[in-house]
Amino acid sequence: MNYRTHIGKRTRNGFDPFYTIVSWLLNRSPWEAWALVVGGVAIITFLDLLPGNGDISVRSLYVFPVILGCWMLGRMHAITVTAFVVLAMSIKAPLVQGHVDLLPIVTSTLARAVSFAAVAGIVAGFRSRYNHVLNMAQKDRMTGVLNKTAFEEEVKAMLAAGHASGKTVLLAVMDLDGFKSVNDQHGHETGDEVLMTFTHHVAKEIRRADRFGRIGGDEFALALQAASPEEARLLATRLHRRVTEALAGTCHSVTCSMGALIVPPEPRRTSRDMMREADRLMYAVKRGGKNAVVVAEAEALPGDGHADDLHDIQPVAAGFP
């Protein structure tokens, strides 16, 4: 699963421009990355071919498209980017001199290819290591799903995307009922197996664009895209049914309480407020008997934003066997 990168950093004087630029670069699509590389090479080549610039060398600037391409496009495209840049550098002599002296051209081309390949290898290696560290920082070590901080960032991005595209977002908070008893009676190793079973089955049910995170010991959260509130309701009830069936297969008395909030494309509150409402829905389920799912629309919630009673939030499904 691919995750967007959020590394913007605020300083006392405002946003750090370095982190702003790096974050922007990391979040470009492959087509945008190629456009930057090709555009950069074209500009430098144009400057290199300008008449009368014999005393001014811009050839050292070719290293920047190599760095950008390898960082933004990854190791698989590093060779292609390097070859493209070296080819662009090699066209000056035939165009300007009008004749081809093969040996100097071949020698200089090989030298450039080796030097740029070394730069590309170093940059690609740094990017690979960066991806590994970033992945470790965003994931829960035991279950492999997003940790709380990364999940909250993804929720912000998903709600913003939903607002821009007119799509509905379903925010769900899930708590495993009876999980503490499993840990107390059978040990943490058995408890870990239950958590892994739970996360494995949830991950199988969600789509690539959806987000799944662990926000507490036995508390998890989901952010799913939906075409309409009706589809969001169906997603919530189906997911709870499948998860309930999976937990029943663990041979332990563990069930799932789920609170699901349907967020329309034009939310009235922040992502933090929305997650808080979904959490309150989940606790309302637990107070009402556990092992159920309750779905509510954000606009239909009481004015004070509290869900203290199941009758206030219109339960959609409850008590799956």
FISE-448491 format. One record per residue (C-alpha): residue in one letter; x negated, z negated, y. Coordinates in nm, 3 decimals. Layout:
REM residues N
REC   r         X         Z         Y
REC   A         X         Z         Y
...
END
This chain:
REM residues 321
REC   r         X         Z         Y
REC   M     0.000     0.000     0.000
REC   N    -0.123     0.094     0.336
REC   Y    -0.104    -0.155     0.617
REC   R    -0.131    -0.094     0.984
REC   T    -0.416    -0.271     1.160
REC   H    -0.348    -0.510     1.443
REC   I    -0.670    -0.636     1.595
REC   G    -0.588    -0.640     1.965
REC   K    -0.762    -0.935     2.123
REC   R    -0.666    -1.105     2.447
REC   T    -0.934    -1.266     2.660
REC   R    -0.903    -1.490     2.962
REC   N    -0.918    -1.184     3.186
REC   G    -0.666    -0.980     2.989
REC   F    -0.703    -0.740     2.695
REC   D    -1.053    -0.674     2.566
REC   P    -1.100    -0.296     2.606
REC   F    -1.331    -0.275     2.303
REC   Y    -1.071    -0.420     2.067
REC   T    -0.800    -0.212     2.230
REC   I    -0.996     0.111     2.170
REC   V    -1.088     0.020     1.812
REC   S    -0.728    -0.074     1.730
REC   W    -0.605     0.256     1.876
REC   L    -0.855     0.455     1.671
REC   L    -0.771     0.274     1.348
REC   N    -0.401     0.344     1.386
REC   R    -0.431     0.722     1.430
REC   S    -0.291     0.951     1.164
REC   P    -0.529     1.184     0.971
REC   W    -0.407     1.480     1.177
REC   E    -0.476     1.294     1.501
REC   A    -0.822     1.197     1.373
REC   W    -0.905     1.558     1.288
REC   A    -0.781     1.667     1.630
REC   L    -1.020     1.421     1.797
REC   V    -1.313     1.539     1.583
REC   V    -1.249     1.911     1.630
REC   G    -1.172     1.867     1.998
REC   G    -1.489     1.666     2.053
REC   V    -1.704     1.924     1.874
REC   A    -1.542     2.207     2.071
REC   I    -1.610     2.037     2.405
REC   I    -1.972     1.958     2.320
REC   T    -2.030     2.310     2.186
REC   F    -1.885     2.458     2.503
REC   L    -2.118     2.245     2.717
REC   D    -2.410     2.337     2.491
REC   L    -2.344     2.709     2.535
REC   L    -2.301     2.700     2.911
REC   P    -2.561     2.922     3.081
REC   G    -2.820     2.751     3.295
REC   N    -2.823     2.420     3.113
REC   G    -3.156     2.474     2.945
REC   D    -3.299     2.166     3.112
REC   I    -3.003     1.951     3.009
REC   S    -2.953     1.881     2.639
REC   V    -2.612     1.770     2.517
REC   R    -2.698     1.809     2.149
REC   S    -2.737     1.436     2.098
REC   L    -2.365     1.401     2.175
REC   Y    -2.280     1.568     1.843
REC   V    -2.337     1.233     1.676
REC   F    -2.015     1.097     1.826
REC   P    -1.777     1.333     1.639
REC   V    -1.967     1.246     1.320
REC   I    -1.919     0.874     1.382
REC   L    -1.553     0.914     1.479
REC   G    -1.474     1.136     1.183
REC   C    -1.640     0.913     0.925
REC   W    -1.483     0.597     1.068
REC   M    -1.131     0.735     1.108
REC   L    -1.113     0.968     0.806
REC   G    -1.314     0.772     0.553
REC   R    -1.580     0.843     0.294
REC   M    -1.396     1.135     0.131
REC   H    -1.410     1.344     0.450
REC   A    -1.757     1.239     0.566
REC   I    -1.926     1.543     0.408
REC   T    -1.672     1.785     0.557
REC   V    -1.712     1.638     0.906
REC   T    -2.091     1.642     0.884
REC   A    -2.100     2.005     0.765
REC   F    -1.862     2.109     1.043
REC   V    -2.078     1.946     1.311
REC   V    -2.402     2.091     1.174
REC   L    -2.244     2.438     1.163
REC   A    -2.132     2.402     1.525
REC   M    -2.485     2.308     1.629
REC   S    -2.635     2.608     1.447
REC   I    -2.443     2.880     1.629
REC   K    -2.627     2.851     1.960
REC   A    -2.944     3.040     1.864
REC   P    -2.773     3.357     1.732
REC   L    -2.531     3.366     2.028
REC   V    -2.785     3.299     2.303
REC   Q    -3.098     3.470     2.170
REC   G    -2.924     3.778     2.032
REC   H    -3.149     3.787     1.725
REC   V    -3.194     3.563     1.423
REC   D    -3.521     3.403     1.327
REC   L    -3.412     3.272     0.989
REC   L    -3.684     3.016     0.910
REC   P    -3.650     2.801     1.225
REC   I    -3.271     2.807     1.196
REC   V    -3.278     2.700     0.831
REC   T    -3.536     2.429     0.898
REC   S    -3.350     2.281     1.195
REC   T    -3.016     2.303     1.013
REC   L    -3.153     2.111     0.714
REC   A    -3.307     1.848     0.941
REC   R    -2.977     1.800     1.124
REC   A    -2.783     1.789     0.798
REC   V    -3.008     1.514     0.662
REC   S    -2.999     1.306     0.981
REC   F    -2.624     1.339     1.029
REC   A    -2.561     1.274     0.659
REC   A    -2.756     0.948     0.696
REC   V    -2.544     0.850     0.997
REC   A    -2.227     0.947     0.811
REC   G    -2.328     0.742     0.507
REC   I    -2.399     0.434     0.718
REC   V    -2.070     0.462     0.910
REC   A    -1.868     0.527     0.595
REC   G    -2.032     0.228     0.429
REC   F    -1.947     0.002     0.723
REC   R    -1.587     0.129     0.721
REC   S    -1.554     0.063     0.347
REC   R    -1.682    -0.291     0.394
REC   Y    -1.455    -0.339     0.693
REC   N    -1.154    -0.227     0.487
REC   H    -1.244    -0.475     0.214
REC   V    -1.280    -0.766     0.457
REC   L    -0.961    -0.670     0.640
REC   N    -0.772    -0.645     0.312
REC   M    -0.893    -0.991     0.209
REC   A    -0.794    -1.133     0.547
REC   Q    -0.441    -0.990     0.522
REC   K    -0.362    -1.077     0.161
REC   D    -0.262    -1.395    -0.016
REC   R    -0.548    -1.453    -0.258
REC   M    -0.341    -1.555    -0.559
REC   T    -0.045    -1.317    -0.546
REC   G    -0.201    -1.025    -0.360
REC   V     0.093    -0.988    -0.118
REC   L     0.061    -1.019     0.259
REC   N    -0.019    -1.361     0.397
REC   K     0.196    -1.519     0.668
REC   T    -0.004    -1.394     0.966
REC   A    -0.025    -1.036     0.841
REC   F     0.344    -1.034     0.746
REC   E     0.449    -1.150     1.093
REC   E     0.246    -0.868     1.249
REC   E     0.410    -0.617     1.016
REC   V     0.756    -0.747     1.106
REC   K     0.681    -0.692     1.475
REC   A     0.570    -0.336     1.406
REC   M     0.867    -0.264     1.179
REC   L     1.123    -0.395     1.428
REC   A     0.961    -0.191     1.705
REC   A     0.968     0.120     1.483
REC   G     1.331     0.053     1.393
REC   H     1.422     0.025     1.759
REC   A     1.248     0.356     1.834
REC   S     1.393     0.546     1.536
REC   G     1.740     0.389     1.531
REC   K     1.696     0.241     1.183
REC   T     1.821    -0.094     1.056
REC   V     1.577    -0.355     0.928
REC   L     1.657    -0.621     0.669
REC   L     1.463    -0.948     0.699
REC   A     1.489    -1.174     0.394
REC   V     1.344    -1.517     0.325
REC   M     1.331    -1.634    -0.037
REC   D     1.262    -1.980    -0.176
REC   L     1.211    -2.059    -0.544
REC   D     1.448    -2.339    -0.649
REC   G     1.301    -2.581    -0.900
REC   F     0.946    -2.453    -0.863
REC   K     0.804    -2.797    -0.777
REC   S     0.941    -2.935    -1.105
REC   V     0.757    -2.663    -1.298
REC   N     0.431    -2.761    -1.131
REC   D     0.492    -3.132    -1.193
REC   Q     0.594    -3.095    -1.557
REC   H     0.381    -2.804    -1.679
REC   G     0.088    -2.789    -1.437
REC   H    -0.022    -2.555    -1.164
REC   E    -0.137    -2.285    -1.404
REC   T     0.217    -2.241    -1.531
REC   G     0.344    -2.252    -1.175
REC   D     0.102    -1.977    -1.081
REC   E     0.233    -1.764    -1.368
REC   V     0.588    -1.805    -1.236
REC   L     0.475    -1.698    -0.889
REC   M     0.294    -1.395    -1.027
REC   T     0.601    -1.292    -1.229
REC   F     0.818    -1.327    -0.920
REC   T     0.589    -1.127    -0.690
REC   H     0.533    -0.859    -0.954
REC   H     0.904    -0.792    -0.994
REC   V     0.971    -0.797    -0.620
REC   A     0.685    -0.552    -0.561
REC   K     0.837    -0.316    -0.820
REC   E     1.173    -0.319    -0.642
REC   I     1.058    -0.246    -0.287
REC   R     0.942     0.085    -0.141
REC   R     0.609     0.186     0.006
REC   A     0.730     0.144     0.364
REC   D     0.866    -0.208     0.298
REC   R     0.667    -0.527     0.351
REC   F     0.640    -0.835     0.127
REC   G     0.459    -1.156     0.214
REC   R     0.403    -1.515     0.111
REC   I     0.484    -1.747     0.401
REC   G     0.464    -2.082     0.221
REC   G     0.388    -2.240    -0.116
REC   D     0.697    -2.108    -0.294
REC   E     0.851    -1.929     0.003
REC   F     0.832    -1.552     0.047
REC   A     0.965    -1.299     0.295
REC   L     1.061    -0.934     0.293
REC   A     1.107    -0.671     0.563
REC   L     1.287    -0.359     0.444
REC   Q     1.401    -0.045     0.619
REC   A     1.763     0.063     0.576
REC   A     1.967     0.355     0.701
REC   S     2.266     0.134     0.782
REC   P     2.390    -0.228     0.763
REC   E     2.584    -0.137     0.449
REC   E     2.269    -0.015     0.275
REC   A     2.088    -0.331     0.386
REC   R     2.356    -0.547     0.222
REC   L     2.327    -0.351    -0.101
REC   L     1.948    -0.383    -0.096
REC   A     1.968    -0.760    -0.052
REC   T     2.219    -0.821    -0.329
REC   R     2.046    -0.584    -0.571
REC   L     1.707    -0.738    -0.507
REC   H     1.839    -1.091    -0.561
REC   R     2.003    -0.987    -0.887
REC   R     1.684    -0.826    -1.018
REC   V     1.468    -1.120    -0.916
REC   T     1.711    -1.366    -1.073
REC   E     1.694    -1.174    -1.400
REC   A     1.314    -1.176    -1.387
REC   L     1.295    -1.551    -1.321
REC   A     1.533    -1.615    -1.610
REC   G     1.278    -1.447    -1.834
REC   T     1.011    -1.707    -1.750
REC   C     1.192    -1.970    -1.966
REC   H     1.177    -2.215    -1.676
REC   S     1.462    -2.347    -1.464
REC   V     1.357    -2.156    -1.155
REC   T     1.604    -1.965    -0.942
REC   C     1.594    -1.796    -0.602
REC   S     1.774    -1.881    -0.278
REC   M     1.773    -1.590    -0.036
REC   G     1.877    -1.564     0.325
REC   A     1.893    -1.206     0.453
REC   L     1.936    -1.101     0.815
REC   I     2.042    -0.748     0.907
REC   V     1.869    -0.648     1.232
REC   P     2.024    -0.350     1.412
REC   P     1.807    -0.102     1.604
REC   E     1.866    -0.295     1.926
REC   P     1.786    -0.660     1.852
REC   R     1.865    -0.922     2.113
REC   R     1.581    -1.157     2.023
REC   T     1.214    -1.147     1.927
REC   S     1.079    -1.098     1.576
REC   R     0.999    -1.470     1.560
REC   D     1.360    -1.553     1.644
REC   M     1.483    -1.310     1.380
REC   M     1.261    -1.464     1.113
REC   R     1.381    -1.809     1.216
REC   E     1.743    -1.698     1.169
REC   A     1.666    -1.557     0.823
REC   D     1.498    -1.886     0.733
REC   R     1.807    -2.079     0.844
REC   L     2.025    -1.855     0.630
REC   M     1.805    -1.936     0.330
REC   Y     1.831    -2.312     0.390
REC   A     2.207    -2.277     0.428
REC   V     2.209    -2.123     0.079
REC   K     2.012    -2.417    -0.058
REC   R     2.254    -2.665     0.099
REC   G     2.545    -2.470    -0.047
REC   G     2.424    -2.493    -0.408
REC   K     2.112    -2.271    -0.435
REC   N     2.063    -1.963    -0.654
REC   A     2.249    -1.726    -0.422
REC   V     2.202    -1.469    -0.150
REC   V     2.372    -1.473     0.188
REC   V     2.358    -1.175     0.422
REC   A     2.447    -1.184     0.792
REC   E     2.410    -0.943     1.080
REC   A     2.200    -1.057     1.375
REC   E     2.471    -0.969     1.626
REC   A     2.732    -1.162     1.429
REC   L     2.545    -1.491     1.433
REC   P     2.680    -1.781     1.642
REC   G     2.569    -1.786     2.003
REC   D     2.333    -2.079     1.953
REC   G     2.154    -1.891     1.674
REC   H     2.212    -2.166     1.414
REC   A     2.346    -2.115     1.064
REC   D     2.444    -2.465     0.959
REC   D     2.731    -2.377     0.728
REC   L     2.780    -2.104     0.468
REC   H     3.129    -2.032     0.603
REC   D     2.977    -1.939     0.941
REC   I     2.766    -1.662     0.794
REC   Q     2.999    -1.491     0.549
REC   P     2.828    -1.510     0.206
REC   V     2.800    -1.171     0.041
REC   A     2.699    -1.282    -0.308
REC   A     2.635    -1.614    -0.474
REC   G     2.558    -1.773    -0.806
REC   F     2.425    -1.489    -1.016
REC   P     2.406    -1.589    -1.384
END
